Amino acid sequence: MKAVLFDLDGTLIDTAADFIRIIQDMCREEGREIVSAELIRTQVSEGARAMVQLVYPELDSTDPIFLAHRQRFLDTYGENIAVDTDLFQHMPALLAQLEAHNIPWGIVTNKPRGLSESLLQALNLTERCAVLVCPEDVRHTKPDPEPMYLAAQQLSLDATEIIYVGDHPRDIDAGRNAQMYSILAAYGYLPLAHKDDLAAWQADCIIHSVPELQQQLQSLLKLN
């Protein structure tokens, strides 16, 4: 193994607090029941549509009114992208160890490129991240292996030499489809419909904390 790729939200970076704040503010503005932070957290990896649907469950996601609410959500998030967002606890030490051993790390995400780049810039990660693959870069997004192969190509590595870490079934499927070593980050934003049977995801490994992830990577990458 020669490199590590991460999913972004819920795996590398803890973005939930900002999404929770914005969604709950939307509830207050509309005079609607406040959606719980825990429920919002389970929908983060499902994207903006799923989070906004929590506020407006009666609206179809193709309804122009719903689309306007979704755009308002995205605009608000883009303008305040890292108010309460940071790397997961202990992740800075993990990244520093990879860099100290010249192990490149990067990101394969379904988050739009503009938001992904803004987030990395806000957290001073842009220059440290060896590769960033977003939906705009490929024809088929995760769980298709195309973004995984593109990341491997940009790293000048074979996909089988790369570890992929994610917190959603599509992350694990994409890693497995590309024959990468897949690690399920069970500390992340596990989707409600899949969180009770993690073994069914068929990851190569399941970890429950960032320190546990660091130990696993040390073993796989043979770090001292």
GUDRENMI-121113 format. One line per 4 residues: number of its first residue (from 1); for each residue x, y, z of N, C-alpha, C. Coordinates in pm, 1 decimal. Layout:
<pts>
NUM> X,Y,Z,X,Y,Z,X,Y,Z  ... .
</pts>
This chain:
<pts>
1> 83.4,-119.2,0.0,0.0,0.0,0.0,87.9,125.6,0.0  50.5,222.9,-84.9,139.1,337.5,-103.2,70.5,473.0,-88.9  -61.8,475.4,-71.0,-133.5,602.4,-57.9,-266.3,579.2,12.5  -323.7,688.9,62.9,-452.3,683.1,131.7,-546.1,787.6,72.2 .
5> -665.6,744.8,37.0,-769.6,836.0,-9.4,-883.9,836.5,91.3  -942.3,953.4,110.0,-1052.6,969.0,204.5,-1176.7,1021.5,132.7  -1294.1,979.4,180.4,-1414.0,1055.7,154.3,-1400.6,1185.2,234.6  -1478.4,1286.8,199.7,-1458.9,1417.3,263.9,-1547.0,1433.3,388.4 .
9> -1675.6,1462.0,369.1,-1766.6,1483.6,481.9,-1786.4,1355.0,560.9  -1760.9,1361.0,690.8,-1787.3,1246.4,776.1,-1675.1,1145.6,785.2  -1569.8,1167.1,708.4,-1455.8,1075.1,712.5,-1327.8,1150.2,746.9  -1294.4,1248.3,663.5,-1175.9,1330.6,688.2,-1210.9,1453.8,770.9 .
13> -1319.6,1519.5,732.2,-1357.1,1647.0,793.5,-1494.4,1636.7,858.1  -1505.6,1691.9,978.7,-1630.6,1689.8,1054.4,-1710.0,1816.3,1021.5  -1795.0,1806.0,920.6,-1869.1,1921.4,870.3,-2010.6,1931.6,927.3  -2054.1,1832.5,1002.5,-2195.0,1822.7,1042.0,-2245.9,1945.3,1116.6 .
17> -2164.3,2003.3,1202.0,-2211.7,2114.8,1285.3,-2262.4,2231.6,1201.1  -2194.7,2259.9,1091.1,-2239.5,2369.7,1005.3,-2369.3,2334.8,934.4  -2383.0,2210.9,889.2,-2508.2,2169.3,825.7,-2623.7,2172.8,926.5  -2597.1,2127.8,1047.7,-2700.0,2127.1,1151.9,-2747.0,2269.2,1181.2 .
21> -2651.8,2360.6,1192.5,-2686.5,2500.3,1220.6,-2775.0,2558.6,1110.6  -2737.1,2535.9,984.9,-2811.7,2594.5,873.2,-2951.1,2533.7,861.6  -2961.2,2400.6,870.6,-3091.3,2335.1,860.5,-3183.5,2376.6,974.8  -3130.9,2382.5,1095.0,-3214.4,2422.1,1207.9,-3255.9,2568.7,1198.8 .
25> -3168.9,2653.7,1143.5,-3207.0,2793.6,1119.9,-3319.6,2802.3,1017.3  -3313.6,2717.8,913.6,-3420.8,2715.0,813.9,-3552.6,2674.6,879.5  -3547.1,2579.3,970.4,-3668.1,2537.7,1042.3,-3726.4,2655.7,1121.3  -3641.4,2727.9,1190.1,-3688.1,2840.9,1270.1,-3749.0,2949.5,1181.3 .
29> -3682.3,2978.5,1069.5,-3731.2,3081.4,978.1,-3868.2,3045.9,921.4  -3892.8,2916.7,901.6,-4018.5,2871.0,842.6,-4123.5,2836.8,948.7  -4084.9,2849.8,1076.0,-4178.1,2816.3,1183.5,-4210.6,2668.3,1189.6  -4111.9,2586.6,1150.1,-4133.2,2441.5,1147.7,-4063.7,2375.9,1266.6 .
33> -4105.5,2252.3,1295.0,-4042.9,2177.7,1403.8,-3894.2,2161.8,1377.1  -3812.3,2181.8,1478.5,-3667.4,2174.7,1462.9,-3624.1,2030.2,1440.4  -3555.4,2006.5,1331.8,-3504.0,1872.1,1303.2,-3387.1,1844.0,1396.6  -3381.2,1725.8,1453.5,-3276.0,1693.1,1549.9,-3139.0,1688.4,1483.3 .
37> -3039.6,1724.6,1561.5,-2902.3,1722.9,1511.2,-2861.8,1582.2,1467.6  -2904.0,1481.3,1541.5,-2865.9,1343.9,1509.3,-2925.1,1299.5,1376.0  -3048.9,1337.9,1349.3,-3110.8,1300.7,1221.9,-3042.1,1371.6,1105.7  -3010.4,1498.0,1123.9,-2938.4,1571.3,1018.6,-2804.8,1504.7,991.2 .
41> -2737.6,1464.4,1096.4,-2606.0,1401.8,1082.5,-2612.4,1276.2,994.9  -2721.6,1199.4,1006.8,-2732.5,1075.9,927.2,-2759.9,1105.1,779.6  -2796.3,1229.2,748.7,-2829.6,1264.4,611.1,-2720.3,1343.9,540.6  -2616.0,1382.0,613.2,-2510.6,1464.6,554.1,-2450.9,1398.4,430.5 .
45> -2419.3,1269.5,441.4,-2355.6,1200.3,329.2,-2450.9,1178.1,211.7  -2580.6,1200.1,234.3,-2678.1,1185.1,126.8,-2690.8,1312.5,43.4  -2628.5,1422.0,90.5,-2625.6,1543.7,11.6,-2729.0,1647.8,51.0  -2723.2,1762.0,-18.4,-2809.1,1876.6,13.0,-2956.7,1842.7,-0.6 .
49> -2992.4,1768.9,-104.1,-3133.2,1736.2,-126.4,-3192.5,1666.0,-4.3  -3119.7,1565.1,45.9,-3170.2,1487.4,158.6,-3181.9,1572.6,284.1  -3086.3,1662.2,306.9,-3092.9,1745.9,426.1,-3207.8,1845.4,417.3  -3225.9,1908.2,301.7,-3334.0,2004.7,285.0,-3469.9,1934.6,290.9 .
53> -3475.9,1809.3,245.9,-3600.7,1732.3,252.1,-3646.6,1713.8,396.0  -3554.4,1716.0,491.7,-3591.3,1705.3,632.2,-3676.3,1823.9,676.7  -3652.3,1939.7,616.0,-3727.0,2060.0,650.2,-3860.0,2065.1,575.9  -3857.5,2017.6,450.9,-3975.7,2026.0,365.1,-4014.0,1886.0,314.2 .
57> -4055.4,1796.5,403.0,-4084.3,1658.3,361.9,-4203.1,1648.1,266.1  -4287.7,1750.7,265.1,-4406.5,1744.6,180.0,-4378.3,1783.8,34.9  -4260.4,1838.3,8.7,-4227.1,1884.8,-125.6,-4149.5,1779.0,-202.8  -4184.3,1762.9,-328.5,-4107.5,1675.4,-417.5,-3975.1,1743.7,-448.8 .
61> -3869.1,1664.8,-460.9,-3735.4,1723.0,-481.4,-3719.3,1790.2,-617.5  -3816.9,1770.7,-707.6,-3812.4,1837.3,-838.4,-3899.4,1963.2,-841.5  -3972.9,1988.1,-734.6,-4059.8,2105.6,-725.5,-3973.7,2232.2,-727.7  -4008.8,2331.4,-809.9,-3930.9,2455.9,-814.5,-3915.8,2522.6,-678.2 .
65> -4018.5,2511.2,-594.3,-4009.3,2569.7,-459.8,-3903.4,2496.7,-378.3  -3902.2,2363.1,-388.6,-3800.1,2285.1,-318.1,-3661.5,2321.1,-370.2  -3646.9,2331.2,-501.1,-3517.1,2363.0,-561.1,-3467.8,2499.8,-515.9  -3560.1,2592.8,-496.5,-3521.7,2725.6,-447.3,-3470.9,2716.8,-304.1 .
69> -3538.0,2635.1,-221.1,-3491.8,2615.3,-83.3,-3354.3,2548.0,-81.7  -3336.9,2450.7,-169.8,-3208.3,2381.2,-178.2,-3097.2,2477.4,-217.5  -3125.0,2565.6,-313.2,-3023.5,2662.7,-355.4,-2991.1,2760.4,-243.4  -3094.6,2799.5,-168.0,-3071.9,2889.0,-53.7,-2982.5,2820.6,49.8 .
73> -3008.2,2693.2,72.7,-2924.5,2615.2,164.8,-2779.4,2612.5,116.2  -2758.3,2582.9,-11.7,-2622.9,2574.3,-67.3,-2552.4,2710.1,-63.4  -2626.3,2815.7,-93.5,-2566.3,2949.8,-90.8,-2523.3,2986.6,50.4  -2610.0,2957.8,146.4,-2577.3,2988.5,286.4,-2456.2,2908.0,331.8 .
77> -2452.4,2780.8,294.6,-2339.5,2696.4,331.5,-2210.1,2746.1,267.0  -2217.4,2778.7,139.2,-2098.0,2824.5,69.0,-2039.5,2952.1,126.7  -2126.9,3037.0,179.7,-2081.1,3163.8,238.0,-2028.0,3145.8,380.1  -2061.4,3033.9,442.1,-2019.5,3009.0,581.9,-1970.6,2865.4,593.7 .
81> -1869.6,2828.5,513.1,-1838.4,2687.2,492.5,-1759.7,2621.4,605.3  -1698.1,2700.7,689.9,-1617.4,2637.4,795.2,-1628.0,2713.4,927.3  -1750.2,2749.0,964.8,-1771.3,2818.5,1091.8,-1742.6,2724.7,1208.3  -1804.2,2606.5,1205.0,-1786.2,2507.2,1311.7,-1727.0,2377.4,1258.6 .
85> -1663.5,2384.5,1143.7,-1608.5,2266.1,1076.4,-1458.4,2256.2,1098.5  -1410.0,2134.1,1114.7,-1265.4,2111.9,1128.3,-1237.4,1964.9,1097.6  -1111.2,1931.7,1087.3,-1072.4,1791.7,1079.0,-1125.6,1718.1,1202.0  -1159.3,1591.2,1185.0,-1199.1,1512.1,1301.0,-1086.7,1511.6,1404.2 .
89> -1123.9,1503.2,1529.5,-1024.9,1496.6,1637.3,-925.9,1383.7,1609.6  -798.0,1411.3,1627.9,-685.1,1319.6,1606.6,-647.1,1305.1,1458.4  -728.1,1358.3,1366.7,-692.9,1348.0,1225.4,-567.0,1427.2,1189.7  -542.4,1545.7,1250.0,-417.8,1616.6,1218.9,-293.0,1532.3,1243.9 .
93> -292.3,1456.5,1352.3,-177.1,1371.2,1382.9,-162.9,1259.7,1280.3  -275.1,1205.7,1236.2,-273.1,1099.0,1134.5,-215.0,1152.3,1004.0  -263.0,1267.8,959.4,-213.1,1325.5,834.1,-65.1,1361.0,845.5  -26.7,1414.2,960.2,113.7,1450.6,980.1,203.5,1327.5,973.2 .
97> 155.7,1215.7,1026.3,235.0,1092.4,1019.5,248.9,1043.8,875.4  140.2,1049.0,799.0,148.3,1010.0,658.0,249.7,1096.5,584.6  242.3,1226.0,606.3,332.0,1318.9,537.1,477.1,1298.1,579.4  498.2,1266.4,706.7,634.5,1243.4,755.8,697.9,1122.2,689.2 .
101> 614.2,1029.2,643.3,664.0,908.4,575.9,647.2,916.8,424.4  618.8,1038.6,375.9,603.3,1061.3,231.4,495.0,973.7,169.0  389.1,950.1,246.6,272.6,876.7,195.9,170.1,979.8,147.8  143.0,986.3,18.2,45.2,1084.9,-29.0,-95.2,1051.0,17.1 .
105> -173.2,1153.3,48.5,-313.4,1134.1,82.4,-397.0,1229.8,-1.8  -519.0,1186.9,-29.3,-605.8,1269.2,-111.2,-751.8,1242.8,-81.3  -837.7,1297.5,-164.8,-982.4,1294.5,-140.6,-1056.6,1254.9,-266.8  -1150.4,1162.9,-252.7,-1247.4,1132.8,-358.4,-1384.8,1153.9,-297.4 .
109> -1458.2,1250.7,-348.6,-1583.2,1291.5,-286.6,-1692.7,1314.5,-389.7  -1817.3,1305.6,-345.2,-1930.7,1344.2,-428.4,-1973.8,1488.0,-400.1  -1895.0,1558.5,-319.3,-1922.3,1699.8,-290.3,-1876.6,1783.6,-410.3  -1954.8,1880.4,-454.6,-1915.2,1962.1,-569.8,-1777.2,2025.5,-551.5 .
113> -1707.2,2041.6,-661.4,-1568.7,2089.7,-655.7,-1557.4,2227.5,-590.2  -1647.1,2318.3,-624.2,-1637.9,2452.7,-567.2,-1642.5,2450.8,-416.1  -1735.9,2374.5,-359.5,-1747.4,2364.6,-214.3,-1628.8,2289.2,-155.0  -1583.9,2184.3,-222.6,-1470.4,2105.8,-172.6,-1344.0,2191.0,-166.4 .
117> -1318.3,2266.2,-272.4,-1198.5,2350.1,-275.7,-1205.8,2460.2,-170.8  -1323.9,2519.3,-153.9,-1339.5,2624.2,-52.4,-1315.3,2569.4,87.4  -1363.6,2448.5,111.4,-1346.7,2386.2,242.3,-1200.0,2356.6,270.6  -1130.2,2299.3,172.9,-988.2,2269.3,192.1,-907.5,2397.1,213.4 .
121> -942.1,2501.8,139.7,-871.3,2628.9,154.9,-894.7,2686.7,294.1  -1019.1,2679.0,342.3,-1051.9,2733.7,473.8,-976.1,2663.4,585.2  -944.9,2534.4,564.5,-875.2,2455.7,666.9,-726.0,2440.9,637.7  -676.3,2518.1,539.5,-533.8,2516.8,503.2,-485.0,2377.0,464.4 .
125> -567.6,2306.5,387.6,-532.2,2171.4,344.7,-502.4,2162.0,195.7  -522.7,2268.8,122.5,-512.8,2263.8,-23.5,-377.8,2211.9,-70.2  -271.1,2266.6,-16.4,-136.5,2228.5,-61.3,-95.4,2091.4,-9.6  -159.0,2045.6,95.3,-121.4,1917.0,154.0,-191.1,1800.1,84.2 .
129> -306.5,1826.6,26.7,-386.3,1722.4,-37.9,-327.9,1690.1,-175.4  -286.4,1564.5,-194.9,-216.5,1526.4,-318.2,-310.0,1515.5,-437.9  -436.6,1484.0,-413.1,-532.5,1470.1,-523.2,-673.1,1495.0,-470.0  -753.2,1563.5,-550.6,-893.1,1588.3,-516.5,-977.7,1553.1,-638.4 .
133> -1062.3,1452.3,-624.3,-1152.0,1412.0,-732.8,-1295.6,1438.2,-688.9  -1368.2,1516.7,-771.3,-1504.9,1557.9,-742.0,-1598.1,1512.6,-854.6  -1729.0,1525.0,-837.3,-1822.3,1476.3,-939.6,-1799.8,1536.3,-1077.8  -1757.0,1662.7,-1081.9,-1736.1,1729.4,-1210.7,-1621.8,1669.7,-1291.4 .
137> -1538.3,1589.8,-1225.8,-1418.9,1535.7,-1291.3,-1444.5,1405.3,-1364.7  -1561.4,1345.6,-1344.6,-1589.3,1212.3,-1399.7,-1728.8,1206.8,-1460.7  -1751.6,1104.5,-1540.2,-1885.6,1081.4,-1595.6,-1974.1,1006.5,-1496.7  -1911.2,918.5,-1417.7,-1985.5,835.9,-1322.2,-1924.5,853.6,-1183.0 .
141> -2006.0,891.8,-1085.7,-1957.7,914.8,-950.1,-1965.2,786.7,-867.9  -1910.9,791.4,-745.7,-1923.2,678.1,-654.5,-2070.4,638.9,-641.8  -2101.3,510.2,-642.9,-2016.4,392.5,-619.6,-1943.4,339.2,-741.8  -1955.9,404.4,-856.4,-1877.7,362.6,-972.7,-1728.6,380.4,-942.1 .
145> -1642.9,292.8,-992.2,-1499.6,304.1,-962.9,-1427.3,412.0,-1042.3  -1496.1,478.1,-1137.3,-1426.5,575.4,-1222.4,-1350.3,682.1,-1143.2  -1409.6,746.8,-1041.4,-1332.0,847.0,-966.8,-1213.8,787.0,-892.3  -1224.8,661.5,-852.4,-1113.8,596.9,-782.8,-997.0,574.7,-878.9 .
149> -1030.5,529.8,-999.6,-926.0,508.9,-1100.1,-860.3,640.8,-1139.9  -939.4,748.3,-1147.6,-882.8,878.9,-1182.4,-785.1,925.4,-1074.8  -823.4,907.5,-948.6,-733.5,945.3,-838.4,-604.7,865.0,-843.9  -616.8,735.3,-869.7,-497.9,649.8,-879.0,-408.5,695.7,-993.0 .
153> -468.8,729.8,-1105.8,-392.2,777.5,-1220.6,-316.7,905.5,-1186.7  -384.7,996.9,-1116.1,-320.0,1124.1,-1081.1,-209.1,1105.4,-978.3  -217.2,996.9,-902.1,-111.3,964.6,-805.6,-1.7,878.0,-867.3  -21.9,838.3,-994.2,71.6,749.4,-1064.9,87.6,616.5,-990.9 .
157> -24.5,565.7,-941.4,-25.3,438.9,-870.2,-133.6,349.0,-928.5  -118.5,219.8,-903.6,-225.9,127.6,-937.2,-330.0,134.8,-825.6  -457.1,119.7,-861.4,-563.1,128.5,-760.6,-543.7,27.3,-648.1  -485.8,-87.0,-678.4,-466.1,-190.4,-576.7,-361.4,-151.1,-472.6 .
161> -289.3,-41.8,-497.5,-187.5,5.5,-403.1,-241.1,113.7,-310.1  -371.9,136.8,-316.7,-431.1,249.7,-244.9,-535.4,202.6,-144.4  -539.4,270.1,-30.1,-639.9,247.7,73.7,-746.2,356.5,60.5  -873.0,317.1,66.8,-980.6,416.9,62.6,-1063.5,407.2,189.9 .
165> -1088.5,523.6,251.2,-1161.5,531.4,377.7,-1290.8,609.6,355.8  -1404.7,552.6,395.4,-1531.6,622.0,377.7,-1635.1,580.8,480.3  -1744.8,659.5,486.5,-1848.2,636.1,587.4,-1985.8,611.7,526.6  -1988.8,574.5,397.8,-2115.4,548.4,329.3,-2099.8,422.6,245.0 .
169> -2206.4,342.3,229.3,-2194.2,221.7,146.8,-2139.0,246.9,7.5  -2172.3,361.4,-53.5,-2119.9,388.3,-187.7,-1968.8,408.1,-185.7  -1913.9,455.1,-71.7,-1768.1,468.4,-59.8,-1702.5,330.8,-63.1  -1758.4,241.1,16.9,-1702.6,106.4,24.9,-1720.4,34.6,-108.4 .
173> -1836.6,50.4,-169.9,-1860.1,-12.4,-299.9,-1761.4,40.1,-404.0  -1739.1,170.4,-404.8,-1646.1,229.3,-501.5,-1504.8,177.6,-480.0  -1462.6,170.2,-353.2,-1329.7,117.4,-323.7,-1316.4,-27.9,-364.6  -1417.1,-107.4,-331.1,-1413.2,-249.2,-367.4,-1417.7,-267.3,-519.0 .
177> -1500.0,-187.6,-586.2,-1509.9,-197.9,-731.9,-1378.6,-164.6,-801.9  -1297.3,-82.6,-736.6,-1166.4,-46.3,-792.5,-1054.3,-134.4,-738.0  -1090.5,-231.6,-653.1,-994.4,-322.8,-589.8,-897.9,-250.4,-497.5  -945.2,-141.9,-438.9,-868.7,-76.3,-333.3,-899.0,-144.6,-200.8 .
181> -811.4,-126.9,-103.4,-838.3,-176.6,31.6,-934.7,-77.3,95.7  -1054.6,-122.4,130.7,-1158.5,-31.1,178.8,-1174.3,-38.6,330.3  -1179.1,79.7,392.0,-1196.7,89.6,536.7,-1324.5,167.6,566.0  -1412.6,109.3,644.2,-1537.4,173.1,683.7,-1512.6,256.3,809.1 .
185> -1532.9,386.7,798.2,-1514.0,477.8,911.1,-1644.1,486.5,989.5  -1660.3,399.6,1087.0,-1786.2,391.5,1161.9,-1805.1,508.0,1258.3  -1706.6,596.3,1270.8,-1722.1,717.0,1351.5,-1791.7,827.2,1271.4  -1815.1,804.1,1142.6,-1865.9,907.9,1054.5,-2017.4,920.2,1052.9 .
189> -2068.5,974.3,941.8,-2211.1,1004.0,929.8,-2284.7,885.9,866.3  -2292.2,777.6,939.3,-2352.1,656.0,885.6,-2498.3,680.0,848.7  -2538.1,650.2,724.6,-2677.6,671.6,684.2,-2772.7,582.9,762.3  -2888.3,638.9,794.0,-2984.9,573.4,881.5,-3022.0,433.2,834.7 .
193> -3037.9,417.0,704.5,-3085.3,289.1,650.7,-2978.6,179.5,652.9  -2851.9,217.1,681.0,-2744.0,118.5,669.8,-2658.5,106.8,795.8  -2691.5,180.2,900.6,-2599.7,188.5,1014.9,-2607.9,68.8,1109.8  -2712.8,-12.8,1097.4,-2730.4,-123.1,1192.1,-2666.6,-253.9,1148.5 .
197> -2615.9,-258.7,1024.9,-2552.2,-382.0,976.6,-2427.9,-345.6,896.1  -2324.9,-305.3,966.9,-2202.6,-259.0,900.6,-2130.7,-372.0,827.7  -2145.6,-493.4,875.6,-2080.6,-606.9,808.9,-2133.0,-624.4,667.0  -2258.3,-585.2,644.8,-2318.8,-599.3,512.4,-2253.7,-509.1,408.7 .
201> -2180.5,-407.8,454.2,-2112.4,-317.9,360.5,-1996.0,-389.1,290.6  -1946.2,-494.7,352.3,-1837.1,-576.3,297.1,-1706.6,-498.1,281.7  -1678.9,-412.1,378.2,-1549.8,-342.8,380.2,-1440.8,-441.0,421.2  -1317.7,-410.4,383.5,-1204.8,-493.9,426.1,-1179.1,-478.7,575.0 .
205> -1220.5,-364.2,629.6,-1192.4,-335.9,770.6,-1294.3,-233.6,820.9  -1335.6,-247.0,945.6,-1424.2,-149.8,1009.3,-1351.8,-90.1,1129.3  -1345.9,42.1,1135.7,-1282.7,108.1,1250.9,-1384.1,206.3,1311.6  -1368.4,234.2,1441.4,-1468.0,314.1,1512.1,-1413.7,445.8,1566.9 .
209> -1289.2,477.2,1539.0,-1232.1,603.8,1584.6,-1112.7,637.5,1497.1  -1073.0,763.9,1500.5,-955.7,804.4,1421.2,-827.8,740.2,1474.1  -805.7,731.2,1606.8,-686.6,659.2,1654.5,-682.5,514.4,1605.5  -797.8,449.6,1600.9,-802.9,312.8,1550.4,-768.4,309.6,1401.2 .
213> -814.9,411.0,1328.9,-780.4,421.4,1187.0,-630.5,440.3,1170.8  -571.5,523.5,1254.6,-427.7,547.8,1245.6,-349.0,419.1,1269.9  -391.3,341.0,1367.6,-324.1,213.7,1393.9,-334.2,120.0,1274.0  -451.9,115.8,1211.2,-471.7,29.2,1096.2,-384.6,72.9,979.2 .
217> -376.4,203.0,957.5,-293.6,254.3,847.3,-145.9,229.1,874.7  -105.2,242.5,998.7,34.2,213.8,1033.3,70.2,70.6,993.9  -21.7,-22.2,1019.9,2.5,-162.7,987.5,4.0,-185.3,836.8  -95.3,-130.3,768.2,-107.0,-153.2,622.5,8.6,-88.6,545.5 .
221> 49.2,29.3,591.9,155.0,103.4,521.1,293.4,72.0,574.0  298.4,-12.3,678.5,425.6,-51.7,740.7,504.6,70.7,788.6  435.8,157.2,863.3,500.5,276.2,917.1,563.0,244.0,1051.6  675.0,303.7,1079.8,742.4,282.4,1208.2,673.7,360.8,1318.4 .
</pts>
